[in-house]
Each structure stands twice: as C-alpha cells, then as structure tokens.
Amino acid sequence: MADQPPRRPRTLGDARTEAEAAFKKVTTKVAVAPPKQNVAPGVKEQVTLRIDQDVLEHFQAGGSGWQDRINDALRKAAGK
C-alpha cells in the first residue's frame, strides 16, 4: 500500500462534486404547503381562544348565545 500515492481531497472544482451538486439540486423536493380549502360562508370553525375571565363573564351574563355575541363583537372589531 505504500506504493500508492496519497489520495487528494475533492475540491469544489472537482467534476464529481459538481455533478453531485447538480443532481441534488434537480432531485431535491421542495415542500409545498397544502392548498387552503375554500370554506362556505357562515360555516364556523372550532378554535381554542383564551379570553380574560371578566370579558367571558360579561358575555355569559346575557345567557345562552354568548358565543355568538363574542363572534359578533369580534366581527365588528375586524370591520366586517
């Protein structure tokens, strides 16, 4: 084994390195976000929302329908 010359390290200009880089570039998959689903108007989505206790008590004091009242207040605040 002493008769063999030492291997030189590959450099950026090495043809093999360039070929591997080109292959990797064209075969790498790009992550694509899933398309946003179209939602019919008026369909509600369940979410978790943290609201201050006093604000929650204010809306619940009006009886049933407090979630709709919160939704209406948020819609008004959003300018819709």
PyMOL Python script that loads the backbone (N, CA, C, O; Angstrom):
from pymol import cmd

cmd.read_pdbstr("""\
ATOM      1  N   MET A   1       0.805  -1.203   0.000  1.00  0.00           N
ATOM      2  CA  MET A   1       0.000   0.000   0.000  1.00  0.00           C
ATOM      3  C   MET A   1       0.847   1.265   0.000  1.00  0.00           C
ATOM      4  O   MET A   1       0.370   2.336  -0.374  1.00  0.00           O
ATOM      5  N   ALA A   2       2.049   1.149   0.401  1.00  0.00           N
ATOM      6  CA  ALA A   2       2.924   2.300   0.408  1.00  0.00           C
ATOM      7  C   ALA A   2       3.270   2.748  -1.004  1.00  0.00           C
ATOM      8  O   ALA A   2       3.730   3.873  -1.200  1.00  0.00           O
ATOM      9  N   ASP A   3       3.054   1.879  -1.996  1.00  0.00           N
ATOM     10  CA  ASP A   3       3.375   2.217  -3.373  1.00  0.00           C
ATOM     11  C   ASP A   3       2.349   3.168  -3.999  1.00  0.00           C
ATOM     12  O   ASP A   3       2.641   3.823  -5.001  1.00  0.00           O
ATOM     13  N   GLN A   4       1.150   3.245  -3.411  1.00  0.00           N
ATOM     14  CA  GLN A   4       0.111   4.098  -3.986  1.00  0.00           C
ATOM     15  C   GLN A   4       0.294   5.538  -3.509  1.00  0.00           C
ATOM     16  O   GLN A   4       0.605   5.778  -2.343  1.00  0.00           O
ATOM     17  N   PRO A   5       0.099   6.484  -4.412  1.00  0.00           N
ATOM     18  CA  PRO A   5       0.207   7.886  -3.984  1.00  0.00           C
ATOM     19  C   PRO A   5      -1.003   8.228  -3.096  1.00  0.00           C
ATOM     20  O   PRO A   5      -2.075   7.648  -3.269  1.00  0.00           O
ATOM     21  N   PRO A   6      -0.843   9.139  -2.174  1.00  0.00           N
ATOM     22  CA  PRO A   6      -1.966   9.517  -1.301  1.00  0.00           C
ATOM     23  C   PRO A   6      -3.091  10.152  -2.124  1.00  0.00           C
ATOM     24  O   PRO A   6      -2.841  10.864  -3.097  1.00  0.00           O
ATOM     25  N   ARG A   7      -4.325   9.882  -1.715  1.00  0.00           N
ATOM     26  CA  ARG A   7      -5.462  10.466  -2.420  1.00  0.00           C
ATOM     27  C   ARG A   7      -5.565  11.943  -2.079  1.00  0.00           C
ATOM     28  O   ARG A   7      -5.392  12.354  -0.931  1.00  0.00           O
ATOM     29  N   ARG A   8      -5.844  12.706  -3.086  1.00  0.00           N
ATOM     30  CA  ARG A   8      -6.033  14.129  -2.820  1.00  0.00           C
ATOM     31  C   ARG A   8      -7.510  14.376  -2.513  1.00  0.00           C
ATOM     32  O   ARG A   8      -8.378  13.730  -3.101  1.00  0.00           O
ATOM     33  N   PRO A   9      -7.796  15.279  -1.625  1.00  0.00           N
ATOM     34  CA  PRO A   9      -9.209  15.552  -1.286  1.00  0.00           C
ATOM     35  C   PRO A   9      -9.922  16.194  -2.463  1.00  0.00           C
ATOM     36  O   PRO A   9      -9.320  16.908  -3.264  1.00  0.00           O
ATOM     37  N   ARG A  10     -11.216  15.924  -2.550  1.00  0.00           N
ATOM     38  CA  ARG A  10     -12.017  16.535  -3.615  1.00  0.00           C
ATOM     39  C   ARG A  10     -12.154  18.020  -3.336  1.00  0.00           C
ATOM     40  O   ARG A  10     -12.240  18.444  -2.183  1.00  0.00           O
ATOM     41  N   THR A  11     -12.174  18.781  -4.370  1.00  0.00           N
ATOM     42  CA  THR A  11     -12.337  20.222  -4.240  1.00  0.00           C
ATOM     43  C   THR A  11     -13.636  20.629  -4.924  1.00  0.00           C
ATOM     44  O   THR A  11     -14.274  19.823  -5.600  1.00  0.00           O
ATOM     45  N   LEU A  12     -14.012  21.874  -4.742  1.00  0.00           N
ATOM     46  CA  LEU A  12     -15.257  22.365  -5.347  1.00  0.00           C
ATOM     47  C   LEU A  12     -15.209  22.300  -6.861  1.00  0.00           C
ATOM     48  O   LEU A  12     -16.255  22.186  -7.500  1.00  0.00           O
ATOM     49  N   GLY A  13     -14.030  22.370  -7.451  1.00  0.00           N
ATOM     50  CA  GLY A  13     -13.900  22.322  -8.888  1.00  0.00           C
ATOM     51  C   GLY A  13     -13.892  20.912  -9.438  1.00  0.00           C
ATOM     52  O   GLY A  13     -13.851  20.715 -10.653  1.00  0.00           O
ATOM     53  N   ASP A  14     -13.930  19.930  -8.550  1.00  0.00           N
ATOM     54  CA  ASP A  14     -13.901  18.529  -8.953  1.00  0.00           C
ATOM     55  C   ASP A  14     -15.173  18.195  -9.742  1.00  0.00           C
ATOM     56  O   ASP A  14     -16.274  18.567  -9.337  1.00  0.00           O
ATOM     57  N   ALA A  15     -15.018  17.504 -10.853  1.00  0.00           N
ATOM     58  CA  ALA A  15     -16.164  17.182 -11.718  1.00  0.00           C
ATOM     59  C   ALA A  15     -17.197  16.347 -10.977  1.00  0.00           C
ATOM     60  O   ALA A  15     -18.397  16.556 -11.159  1.00  0.00           O
ATOM     61  N   ARG A  16     -16.767  15.416 -10.154  1.00  0.00           N
ATOM     62  CA  ARG A  16     -17.710  14.568  -9.424  1.00  0.00           C
ATOM     63  C   ARG A  16     -18.522  15.402  -8.435  1.00  0.00           C
ATOM     64  O   ARG A  16     -19.735  15.232  -8.317  1.00  0.00           O
ATOM     65  N   THR A  17     -17.848  16.298  -7.730  1.00  0.00           N
ATOM     66  CA  THR A  17     -18.544  17.161  -6.778  1.00  0.00           C
ATOM     67  C   THR A  17     -19.562  18.036  -7.493  1.00  0.00           C
ATOM     68  O   THR A  17     -20.679  18.222  -7.011  1.00  0.00           O
ATOM     69  N   GLU A  18     -19.176  18.566  -8.633  1.00  0.00           N
ATOM     70  CA  GLU A  18     -20.100  19.403  -9.402  1.00  0.00           C
ATOM     71  C   GLU A  18     -21.295  18.598  -9.891  1.00  0.00           C
ATOM     72  O   GLU A  18     -22.424  19.088  -9.869  1.00  0.00           O
ATOM     73  N   ALA A  19     -21.057  17.366 -10.332  1.00  0.00           N
ATOM     74  CA  ALA A  19     -22.152  16.516 -10.810  1.00  0.00           C
ATOM     75  C   ALA A  19     -23.096  16.161  -9.668  1.00  0.00           C
ATOM     76  O   ALA A  19     -24.315  16.182  -9.842  1.00  0.00           O
ATOM     77  N   GLU A  20     -22.541  15.836  -8.498  1.00  0.00           N
ATOM     78  CA  GLU A  20     -23.393  15.507  -7.349  1.00  0.00           C
ATOM     79  C   GLU A  20     -24.219  16.713  -6.933  1.00  0.00           C
ATOM     80  O   GLU A  20     -25.397  16.569  -6.607  1.00  0.00           O
ATOM     81  N   ALA A  21     -23.626  17.890  -6.939  1.00  0.00           N
ATOM     82  CA  ALA A  21     -24.356  19.107  -6.579  1.00  0.00           C
ATOM     83  C   ALA A  21     -25.478  19.379  -7.570  1.00  0.00           C
ATOM     84  O   ALA A  21     -26.582  19.750  -7.171  1.00  0.00           O
ATOM     85  N   ALA A  22     -25.203  19.198  -8.864  1.00  0.00           N
ATOM     86  CA  ALA A  22     -26.229  19.426  -9.876  1.00  0.00           C
ATOM     87  C   ALA A  22     -27.361  18.417  -9.740  1.00  0.00           C
ATOM     88  O   ALA A  22     -28.531  18.775  -9.875  1.00  0.00           O
ATOM     89  N   PHE A  23     -27.018  17.152  -9.473  1.00  0.00           N
ATOM     90  CA  PHE A  23     -28.032  16.113  -9.307  1.00  0.00           C
ATOM     91  C   PHE A  23     -28.897  16.399  -8.088  1.00  0.00           C
ATOM     92  O   PHE A  23     -30.121  16.281  -8.140  1.00  0.00           O
ATOM     93  N   LYS A  24     -28.253  16.774  -6.998  1.00  0.00           N
ATOM     94  CA  LYS A  24     -29.004  17.072  -5.771  1.00  0.00           C
ATOM     95  C   LYS A  24     -29.942  18.252  -5.978  1.00  0.00           C
ATOM     96  O   LYS A  24     -31.061  18.270  -5.464  1.00  0.00           O
ATOM     97  N   LYS A  25     -29.471  19.240  -6.739  1.00  0.00           N
ATOM     98  CA  LYS A  25     -30.275  20.438  -6.978  1.00  0.00           C
ATOM     99  C   LYS A  25     -31.567  20.117  -7.726  1.00  0.00           C
ATOM    100  O   LYS A  25     -32.617  20.675  -7.409  1.00  0.00           O
ATOM    101  N   VAL A  26     -31.503  19.231  -8.710  1.00  0.00           N
ATOM    102  CA  VAL A  26     -32.692  18.931  -9.512  1.00  0.00           C
ATOM    103  C   VAL A  26     -33.553  17.834  -8.917  1.00  0.00           C
ATOM    104  O   VAL A  26     -34.697  17.664  -9.337  1.00  0.00           O
ATOM    105  N   THR A  27     -33.035  17.077  -7.942  1.00  0.00           N
ATOM    106  CA  THR A  27     -33.823  15.994  -7.370  1.00  0.00           C
ATOM    107  C   THR A  27     -34.367  16.317  -5.985  1.00  0.00           C
ATOM    108  O   THR A  27     -35.141  15.532  -5.437  1.00  0.00           O
ATOM    109  N   THR A  28     -33.987  17.441  -5.412  1.00  0.00           N
ATOM    110  CA  THR A  28     -34.478  17.810  -4.094  1.00  0.00           C
ATOM    111  C   THR A  28     -35.928  18.268  -4.212  1.00  0.00           C
ATOM    112  O   THR A  28     -36.259  19.126  -5.030  1.00  0.00           O
ATOM    113  N   LYS A  29     -36.782  17.684  -3.383  1.00  0.00           N
ATOM    114  CA  LYS A  29     -38.203  18.056  -3.397  1.00  0.00           C
ATOM    115  C   LYS A  29     -38.415  19.287  -2.528  1.00  0.00           C
ATOM    116  O   LYS A  29     -37.899  19.372  -1.414  1.00  0.00           O
ATOM    117  N   VAL A  30     -39.172  20.226  -3.044  1.00  0.00           N
ATOM    118  CA  VAL A  30     -39.498  21.431  -2.314  1.00  0.00           C
ATOM    119  C   VAL A  30     -40.826  21.202  -1.609  1.00  0.00           C
ATOM    120  O   VAL A  30     -41.803  20.781  -2.228  1.00  0.00           O
ATOM    121  N   ALA A  31     -40.856  21.480  -0.312  1.00  0.00           N
ATOM    122  CA  ALA A  31     -42.087  21.308   0.454  1.00  0.00           C
ATOM    123  C   ALA A  31     -43.102  22.354   0.009  1.00  0.00           C
ATOM    124  O   ALA A  31     -42.812  23.550   0.001  1.00  0.00           O
ATOM    125  N   VAL A  32     -44.276  21.898  -0.355  1.00  0.00           N
ATOM    126  CA  VAL A  32     -45.338  22.793  -0.808  1.00  0.00           C
ATOM    127  C   VAL A  32     -46.457  22.749   0.231  1.00  0.00           C
ATOM    128  O   VAL A  32     -46.901  21.674   0.633  1.00  0.00           O
ATOM    129  N   ALA A  33     -46.900  23.914   0.654  1.00  0.00           N
ATOM    130  CA  ALA A  33     -47.994  23.984   1.613  1.00  0.00           C
ATOM    131  C   ALA A  33     -49.268  23.469   0.962  1.00  0.00           C
ATOM    132  O   ALA A  33     -49.520  23.737  -0.213  1.00  0.00           O
ATOM    133  N   PRO A  34     -50.074  22.728   1.724  1.00  0.00           N
ATOM    134  CA  PRO A  34     -51.319  22.245   1.135  1.00  0.00           C
ATOM    135  C   PRO A  34     -52.228  23.427   0.793  1.00  0.00           C
ATOM    136  O   PRO A  34     -52.222  24.436   1.498  1.00  0.00           O
ATOM    137  N   PRO A  35     -52.996  23.311  -0.269  1.00  0.00           N
ATOM    138  CA  PRO A  35     -53.867  24.431  -0.644  1.00  0.00           C
ATOM    139  C   PRO A  35     -54.927  24.656   0.421  1.00  0.00           C
ATOM    140  O   PRO A  35     -55.460  23.713   1.006  1.00  0.00           O
ATOM    141  N   LYS A  36     -55.218  25.926   0.657  1.00  0.00           N
ATOM    142  CA  LYS A  36     -56.227  26.268   1.649  1.00  0.00           C
ATOM    143  C   LYS A  36     -57.600  25.899   1.102  1.00  0.00           C
ATOM    144  O   LYS A  36     -57.955  26.242  -0.026  1.00  0.00           O
ATOM    145  N   GLN A  37     -58.352  25.200   1.918  1.00  0.00           N
ATOM    146  CA  GLN A  37     -59.673  24.760   1.480  1.00  0.00           C
ATOM    147  C   GLN A  37     -60.638  25.933   1.492  1.00  0.00           C
ATOM    148  O   GLN A  37     -60.626  26.760   2.403  1.00  0.00           O
ATOM    149  N   ASN A  38     -61.471  25.990   0.466  1.00  0.00           N
ATOM    150  CA  ASN A  38     -62.497  27.021   0.420  1.00  0.00           C
ATOM    151  C   ASN A  38     -63.595  26.652   1.399  1.00  0.00           C
ATOM    152  O   ASN A  38     -64.100  25.530   1.403  1.00  0.00           O
ATOM    153  N   VAL A  39     -63.950  27.608   2.217  1.00  0.00           N
ATOM    154  CA  VAL A  39     -64.971  27.379   3.225  1.00  0.00           C
ATOM    155  C   VAL A  39     -66.219  28.139   2.812  1.00  0.00           C
ATOM    156  O   VAL A  39     -66.155  29.297   2.400  1.00  0.00           O
ATOM    157  N   ALA A  40     -67.341  27.474   2.929  1.00  0.00           N
ATOM    158  CA  ALA A  40     -68.605  28.118   2.599  1.00  0.00           C
ATOM    159  C   ALA A  40     -68.883  29.228   3.610  1.00  0.00           C
ATOM    160  O   ALA A  40     -68.565  29.075   4.790  1.00  0.00           O
ATOM    161  N   PRO A  41     -69.465  30.335   3.175  1.00  0.00           N
ATOM    162  CA  PRO A  41     -69.767  31.434   4.100  1.00  0.00           C
ATOM    163  C   PRO A  41     -70.710  30.970   5.197  1.00  0.00           C
ATOM    164  O   PRO A  41     -71.651  30.214   4.952  1.00  0.00           O
ATOM    165  N   GLY A  42     -70.444  31.433   6.400  1.00  0.00           N
ATOM    166  CA  GLY A  42     -71.309  31.103   7.520  1.00  0.00           C
ATOM    167  C   GLY A  42     -70.944  29.819   8.238  1.00  0.00           C
ATOM    168  O   GLY A  42     -71.553  29.493   9.257  1.00  0.00           O
ATOM    169  N   VAL A  43     -69.964  29.081   7.732  1.00  0.00           N
ATOM    170  CA  VAL A  43     -69.546  27.857   8.394  1.00  0.00           C
ATOM    171  C   VAL A  43     -68.581  28.240   9.507  1.00  0.00           C
ATOM    172  O   VAL A  43     -67.629  28.987   9.280  1.00  0.00           O
ATOM    173  N   LYS A  44     -68.824  27.732  10.702  1.00  0.00           N
ATOM    174  CA  LYS A  44     -67.994  28.079  11.850  1.00  0.00           C
ATOM    175  C   LYS A  44     -66.914  27.030  12.048  1.00  0.00           C
ATOM    176  O   LYS A  44     -67.109  25.849  11.763  1.00  0.00           O
ATOM    177  N   GLU A  45     -65.785  27.482  12.538  1.00  0.00           N
ATOM    178  CA  GLU A  45     -64.655  26.610  12.788  1.00  0.00           C
ATOM    179  C   GLU A  45     -64.374  26.605  14.289  1.00  0.00           C
ATOM    180  O   GLU A  45     -64.351  27.655  14.930  1.00  0.00           O
ATOM    181  N   GLN A  46     -64.162  25.417  14.837  1.00  0.00           N
ATOM    182  CA  GLN A  46     -63.882  25.311  16.259  1.00  0.00           C
ATOM    183  C   GLN A  46     -62.422  25.663  16.521  1.00  0.00           C
ATOM    184  O   GLN A  46     -61.517  25.122  15.886  1.00  0.00           O
ATOM    185  N   VAL A  47     -62.206  26.582  17.470  1.00  0.00           N
ATOM    186  CA  VAL A  47     -60.865  27.006  17.856  1.00  0.00           C
ATOM    187  C   VAL A  47     -60.781  27.084  19.371  1.00  0.00           C
ATOM    188  O   VAL A  47     -61.799  27.079  20.063  1.00  0.00           O
ATOM    189  N   THR A  48     -59.571  27.155  19.873  1.00  0.00           N
ATOM    190  CA  THR A  48     -59.360  27.410  21.293  1.00  0.00           C
ATOM    191  C   THR A  48     -58.904  28.846  21.408  1.00  0.00           C
ATOM    192  O   THR A  48     -57.980  29.272  20.715  1.00  0.00           O
ATOM    193  N   LEU A  49     -59.555  29.594  22.286  1.00  0.00           N
ATOM    194  CA  LEU A  49     -59.278  31.015  22.429  1.00  0.00           C
ATOM    195  C   LEU A  49     -59.191  31.354  23.903  1.00  0.00           C
ATOM    196  O   LEU A  49     -60.077  30.986  24.675  1.00  0.00           O
ATOM    197  N   ARG A  50     -58.156  32.039  24.299  1.00  0.00           N
ATOM    198  CA  ARG A  50     -58.013  32.450  25.703  1.00  0.00           C
ATOM    199  C   ARG A  50     -58.536  33.876  25.852  1.00  0.00           C
ATOM    200  O   ARG A  50     -58.059  34.803  25.197  1.00  0.00           O
ATOM    201  N   ILE A  51     -59.527  34.029  26.729  1.00  0.00           N
ATOM    202  CA  ILE A  51     -60.172  35.319  26.955  1.00  0.00           C
ATOM    203  C   ILE A  51     -60.103  35.614  28.445  1.00  0.00           C
ATOM    204  O   ILE A  51     -60.238  34.710  29.269  1.00  0.00           O
ATOM    205  N   ASP A  52     -59.895  36.875  28.788  1.00  0.00           N
ATOM    206  CA  ASP A  52     -59.883  37.255  30.206  1.00  0.00           C
ATOM    207  C   ASP A  52     -61.211  36.867  30.856  1.00  0.00           C
ATOM    208  O   ASP A  52     -62.269  36.926  30.230  1.00  0.00           O
ATOM    209  N   GLN A  53     -61.131  36.476  32.106  1.00  0.00           N
ATOM    210  CA  GLN A  53     -62.306  35.970  32.835  1.00  0.00           C
ATOM    211  C   GLN A  53     -63.433  37.004  32.880  1.00  0.00           C
ATOM    212  O   GLN A  53     -64.601  36.658  32.705  1.00  0.00           O
ATOM    213  N   ASP A  54     -63.083  38.271  33.115  1.00  0.00           N
ATOM    214  CA  ASP A  54     -64.132  39.293  33.216  1.00  0.00           C
ATOM    215  C   ASP A  54     -64.853  39.493  31.874  1.00  0.00           C
ATOM    216  O   ASP A  54     -66.055  39.756  31.851  1.00  0.00           O
ATOM    217  N   VAL A  55     -64.131  39.370  30.773  1.00  0.00           N
ATOM    218  CA  VAL A  55     -64.751  39.505  29.451  1.00  0.00           C
ATOM    219  C   VAL A  55     -65.681  38.321  29.206  1.00  0.00           C
ATOM    220  O   VAL A  55     -66.791  38.500  28.706  1.00  0.00           O
ATOM    221  N   LEU A  56     -65.244  37.127  29.549  1.00  0.00           N
ATOM    222  CA  LEU A  56     -66.067  35.936  29.384  1.00  0.00           C
ATOM    223  C   LEU A  56     -67.335  36.032  30.218  1.00  0.00           C
ATOM    224  O   LEU A  56     -68.423  35.720  29.734  1.00  0.00           O
ATOM    225  N   GLU A  57     -67.202  36.462  31.470  1.00  0.00           N
ATOM    226  CA  GLU A  57     -68.369  36.603  32.348  1.00  0.00           C
ATOM    227  C   GLU A  57     -69.351  37.630  31.791  1.00  0.00           C
ATOM    228  O   GLU A  57     -70.563  37.454  31.910  1.00  0.00           O
ATOM    229  N   HIS A  58     -68.835  38.705  31.180  1.00  0.00           N
ATOM    230  CA  HIS A  58     -69.698  39.725  30.591  1.00  0.00           C
ATOM    231  C   HIS A  58     -70.595  39.123  29.508  1.00  0.00           C
ATOM    232  O   HIS A  58     -71.800  39.372  29.487  1.00  0.00           O
ATOM    233  N   PHE A  59     -70.009  38.335  28.615  1.00  0.00           N
ATOM    234  CA  PHE A  59     -70.791  37.741  27.534  1.00  0.00           C
ATOM    235  C   PHE A  59     -71.689  36.625  28.041  1.00  0.00           C
ATOM    236  O   PHE A  59     -72.797  36.458  27.533  1.00  0.00           O
ATOM    237  N   GLN A  60     -71.243  35.855  29.032  1.00  0.00           N
ATOM    238  CA  GLN A  60     -72.062  34.763  29.556  1.00  0.00           C
ATOM    239  C   GLN A  60     -73.220  35.275  30.406  1.00  0.00           C
ATOM    240  O   GLN A  60     -74.209  34.566  30.589  1.00  0.00           O
ATOM    241  N   ALA A  61     -73.111  36.491  30.926  1.00  0.00           N
ATOM    242  CA  ALA A  61     -74.180  37.055  31.757  1.00  0.00           C
ATOM    243  C   ALA A  61     -75.464  37.243  30.952  1.00  0.00           C
ATOM    244  O   ALA A  61     -76.550  37.287  31.529  1.00  0.00           O
ATOM    245  N   GLY A  62     -75.358  37.353  29.661  1.00  0.00           N
ATOM    246  CA  GLY A  62     -76.531  37.537  28.809  1.00  0.00           C
ATOM    247  C   GLY A  62     -77.272  36.247  28.521  1.00  0.00           C
ATOM    248  O   GLY A  62     -78.265  36.261  27.793  1.00  0.00           O
ATOM    249  N   GLY A  63     -76.814  35.131  29.073  1.00  0.00           N
ATOM    250  CA  GLY A  63     -77.486  33.856  28.858  1.00  0.00           C
ATOM    251  C   GLY A  63     -76.947  33.115  27.643  1.00  0.00           C
ATOM    252  O   GLY A  63     -75.849  33.382  27.156  1.00  0.00           O
ATOM    253  N   SER A  64     -77.759  32.177  27.174  1.00  0.00           N
ATOM    254  CA  SER A  64     -77.313  31.369  26.037  1.00  0.00           C
ATOM    255  C   SER A  64     -77.092  32.252  24.815  1.00  0.00           C
ATOM    256  O   SER A  64     -77.693  33.318  24.680  1.00  0.00           O
ATOM    257  N   GLY A  65     -76.225  31.791  23.938  1.00  0.00           N
ATOM    258  CA  GLY A  65     -75.873  32.573  22.753  1.00  0.00           C
ATOM    259  C   GLY A  65     -74.657  33.454  22.982  1.00  0.00           C
ATOM    260  O   GLY A  65     -74.349  34.309  22.151  1.00  0.00           O
ATOM    261  N   TRP A  66     -73.960  33.258  24.101  1.00  0.00           N
ATOM    262  CA  TRP A  66     -72.808  34.103  24.410  1.00  0.00           C
ATOM    263  C   TRP A  66     -71.688  33.933  23.387  1.00  0.00           C
ATOM    264  O   TRP A  66     -70.957  34.882  23.104  1.00  0.00           O
ATOM    265  N   GLN A  67     -71.552  32.739  22.836  1.00  0.00           N
ATOM    266  CA  GLN A  67     -70.512  32.544  21.831  1.00  0.00           C
ATOM    267  C   GLN A  67     -70.825  33.338  20.561  1.00  0.00           C
ATOM    268  O   GLN A  67     -69.926  33.899  19.933  1.00  0.00           O
ATOM    269  N   ASP A  68     -72.098  33.380  20.192  1.00  0.00           N
ATOM    270  CA  ASP A  68     -72.497  34.174  19.025  1.00  0.00           C
ATOM    271  C   ASP A  68     -72.256  35.663  19.281  1.00  0.00           C
ATOM    272  O   ASP A  68     -71.854  36.392  18.373  1.00  0.00           O
ATOM    273  N   ARG A  69     -72.498  36.113  20.510  1.00  0.00           N
ATOM    274  CA  ARG A  69     -72.261  37.520  20.840  1.00  0.00           C
ATOM    275  C   ARG A  69     -70.772  37.858  20.775  1.00  0.00           C
ATOM    276  O   ARG A  69     -70.396  38.935  20.312  1.00  0.00           O
ATOM    277  N   ILE A  70     -69.925  36.934  21.241  1.00  0.00           N
ATOM    278  CA  ILE A  70     -68.476  37.156  21.121  1.00  0.00           C
ATOM    279  C   ILE A  70     -68.094  37.219  19.644  1.00  0.00           C
ATOM    280  O   ILE A  70     -67.305  38.074  19.240  1.00  0.00           O
ATOM    281  N   ASN A  71     -68.648  36.322  18.846  1.00  0.00           N
ATOM    282  CA  ASN A  71     -68.356  36.311  17.411  1.00  0.00           C
ATOM    283  C   ASN A  71     -68.778  37.624  16.764  1.00  0.00           C
ATOM    284  O   ASN A  71     -68.042  38.183  15.951  1.00  0.00           O
ATOM    285  N   ASP A  72     -69.958  38.116  17.122  1.00  0.00           N
ATOM    286  CA  ASP A  72     -70.440  39.385  16.573  1.00  0.00           C
ATOM    287  C   ASP A  72     -69.522  40.543  16.967  1.00  0.00           C
ATOM    288  O   ASP A  72     -69.230  41.417  16.150  1.00  0.00           O
ATOM    289  N   ALA A  73     -69.065  40.545  18.234  1.00  0.00           N
ATOM    290  CA  ALA A  73     -68.166  41.608  18.695  1.00  0.00           C
ATOM    291  C   ALA A  73     -66.841  41.560  17.972  1.00  0.00           C
ATOM    292  O   ALA A  73     -66.287  42.600  17.616  1.00  0.00           O
ATOM    293  N   LEU A  74     -66.325  40.361  17.751  1.00  0.00           N
ATOM    294  CA  LEU A  74     -65.064  40.212  17.025  1.00  0.00           C
ATOM    295  C   LEU A  74     -65.228  40.623  15.562  1.00  0.00           C
ATOM    296  O   LEU A  74     -64.335  41.246  14.988  1.00  0.00           O
ATOM    297  N   ARG A  75     -66.359  40.278  14.963  1.00  0.00           N
ATOM    298  CA  ARG A  75     -66.625  40.655  13.578  1.00  0.00           C
ATOM    299  C   ARG A  75     -66.678  42.189  13.453  1.00  0.00           C
ATOM    300  O   ARG A  75     -66.145  42.756  12.499  1.00  0.00           O
ATOM    301  N   LYS A  76     -67.324  42.852  14.423  1.00  0.00           N
ATOM    302  CA  LYS A  76     -67.419  44.316  14.409  1.00  0.00           C
ATOM    303  C   LYS A  76     -66.030  44.923  14.579  1.00  0.00           C
ATOM    304  O   LYS A  76     -65.686  45.897  13.909  1.00  0.00           O
ATOM    305  N   ALA A  77     -65.233  44.346  15.478  1.00  0.00           N
ATOM    306  CA  ALA A  77     -63.872  44.876  15.715  1.00  0.00           C
ATOM    307  C   ALA A  77     -62.990  44.690  14.476  1.00  0.00           C
ATOM    308  O   ALA A  77     -62.087  45.488  14.223  1.00  0.00           O
ATOM    309  N   ALA A  78     -63.262  43.623  13.703  1.00  0.00           N
ATOM    310  CA  ALA A  78     -62.493  43.363  12.487  1.00  0.00           C
ATOM    311  C   ALA A  78     -62.979  44.222  11.315  1.00  0.00           C
ATOM    312  O   ALA A  78     -62.375  44.209  10.242  1.00  0.00           O
ATOM    313  N   GLY A  79     -64.066  44.966  11.521  1.00  0.00           N
ATOM    314  CA  GLY A  79     -64.587  45.831  10.467  1.00  0.00           C
ATOM    315  C   GLY A  79     -65.372  45.094   9.412  1.00  0.00           C
ATOM    316  O   GLY A  79     -65.425  45.527   8.261  1.00  0.00           O
ATOM    317  N   LYS A  80     -65.975  43.998   9.780  1.00  0.00           N
ATOM    318  CA  LYS A  80     -66.754  43.208   8.809  1.00  0.00           C
ATOM    319  C   LYS A  80     -68.222  43.244   9.138  1.00  0.00           C
ATOM    320  O   LYS A  80     -69.028  42.638   8.432  1.00  0.00           O
TER     321      LYS A  80
END
""", "prot")
cmd.dss("prot")
cmd.show_as("cartoon", "prot")
cmd.util.cbc("prot")
cmd.orient("prot")
